[in-house]
Amino acid sequence: MRLEDFFEYVRGVRDLSSEMFIPSITEDEGFILYSIVYTYSVLRNERLLAIDAGAGIGYSTIWISKALIDSGCSGCRVIAIEREEEYFRYLRSNLEKPLFKDLEFVFYNGDAVEYIKRLNNGPDIVFIDIDKHQYPVILEILLEKIREGIIIFHNAIYPPPPRKIFKILDKNMIKYTIIPTVNGLLIAYTGKKTR
């Protein structure tokens, strides 16, 4: 797919998301998300598992998936989780495109925290944009599951996330930063852990 075609496609999904009054990342945050996932995938140079928790109709999932494809990550898995049934129907159709044929998708309509609790294999990249009061809970679960990876939280500035997530990150000596976009992206690197 030509870059112009990709932008037309992804902006169409963004516009539909706005028409449906679904809060989503901005285009600039999409570029940042793409850059982080692309770089991490190239550096790891292996099959990765990425999760988009709170995927809406797939706008953020598209950026994650495009980054994995462009990094050459054939066979990578993307789990897109959305609890709202109406959004979920659009999510599936927006990602079942030839552009993403080299990725394996799992679409889950339900609660992200409960789904991630049941995961057997820890993810490598997680983007979280669920109810903010659940951020500390999902972070604790992810820190138990993930061996080495990147966790990205949307709305790290506005609306402000619970202070508890910063306490959890500090307690576990997790390196993190906040990228000052309009809503803020918190990027945390868990480092390598042995089990």
N, C-alpha and C positions, 0 to 999 in steps of 0.2 A: 504494500500500500504506500502510495506517495505521501510525503509529509503533509502536503496541502489537503489530501483526502482524509488523513488522520485528524487534522485539526477541524475540518468540517464535521466529521463524525463525532468527535469528543465534545465539540461545542454544541452540537445538536442535543447530545445527552444532557449537557449542563443546562441548556435552555429548557428542556423538558422538565428537568429537576426543579428549576425555578418556577415554571408554570404550575407544578404540582405542590409548590410551597414546601419542598424538601430542603432543609438546611444542608449545605454541602460545602466542600472546600472551594476556594477560589481557584482561578486558573493559575495564578502565581504559586499557590500551594500545590497544585497539580504538578507544575514544573519541578518544585522542590522534592515532592514525593518521588517523582520519576527519577530525579538525579540521585537521590539516596539509594533507592532500590537498584538502579542500574549499576552504580559504583560498587555497592555491597555484593551484588551478584557477580560482577566481573572479578572482584577480589577473592571471593570464595571459590569461584570456578567449579561449582558442583551443582547437582540437582537440589533445589531449594523448595521449601514449603512456605508460602506467603499466605497471610490471613488478612482479610478486610472485614473487621468487625463493625457492623453498622454501615453496610454497603449502600443503603438507599437503592437507587435504580442503577447503580454501577459506575457512577462518574469517577470516584476514587479508584475503584477496581480496574477501570480501563487504564489509568495512569500506571498502576502497579504492574499490570499485565504487559503493557507496551514496553516498560522498562525491562522486564524479564525476557521478552522476545528479542529486544534490541541487544541485550547482553549476550545472546547466544545460549540462553539457559533452556535448552530443549529438554522436555520431560519434567519441567518444574510444575509444581501443583499450586493452585490458587484456591483457597476456600473463601467464598463470599457469603457472609452471614447477614441476614436482614430479618427482623422480626415482623415488620408490617407486610401483610399478605399482598396488598395492592402493589407496593414497591417491588416486592420479590418477583412478581410476574414480569415486570419490566426488566429487572436485573438479569434474569436468565436470557431474555431475548436480546438484550444489549451486549451480552458477552459471547453468545453463540454465533460468532462471526469467523470467517476464514482467516482473518488477521491473527487470531489466537489459536489456530489449529495445533500448534506445537506445545500448547499448555494443557494440562489436565485440570479441569475445574470440578469443584464440589460446591454446590449451591445448597445453603441450609436456611430454611424459613423457621426462625425461632430465636431463642435467647442466646446471645453470644457467650455470656459467662458460663451457662450450663453446657454449651457445646465444647468450649475450650477445656472445661473441667474433665470431659470425657476423652480428650485426645490422648492417644497412646504415644505418638511421636511429637516431640516439641517442635514448634515452628521456628523458622529462621528470621522471618520478617513479619511484623504485625503492625497493622494500622488500626487504631482504635478511635471510633467516633460514635460511641454509644452514650446513653444517659450518663452525665458527668458524675453522679453520686456512685456509679458502679466502677469508676476508674480505680480506686484503691483495691477493690475486690479482684478485678481482672488482672491488675498488676501483680498482686500476690500469687495468683494462680500461674501466671506466665513465668514468674521467676522460679517457680518449682518445675515447670515443664521445659523451659528453653535452656539449651546448653551454651550456645553462642548465638547472638542475634541482635537485631535492631527492633526496638519497640517505639512506635511513633504515636503520640496522642494529639488529636486535634483539639482545638479550644484550650490551649495552654495559657492564653492570656484572657480571652473573652469568649463566652462567660468563663470566669476563673474556675479552674478545677479544684476539687477538695485539696486542702493543704496536706492532707495525709499522704498523697502520692509522693510528695517531695520528701517526707519523712521516711517512707518506705525505700525510696531510691537511695537516700543518704545512709540509712541503716545497713543496706545491702552493698554499700560502696559501689553503686552503679554510676558510671559516668553519663552525664546528660547535659543538654543545653536546650534553650528555647530559642527558636527562630522567630523573630518579631514580625510576623505577618499580621494582618488585620486581627485574626483570631488567635494566632500563635500556634506553632507546632513544637511539641516537646519531643526531642530525639534522644533516646537512651540506648546505649550500647552495653550489653550484658557482659561482654568479655567471654573468654573461654572458660568453661567449667568442666571438671571431671565428675563423673558420677560414681 
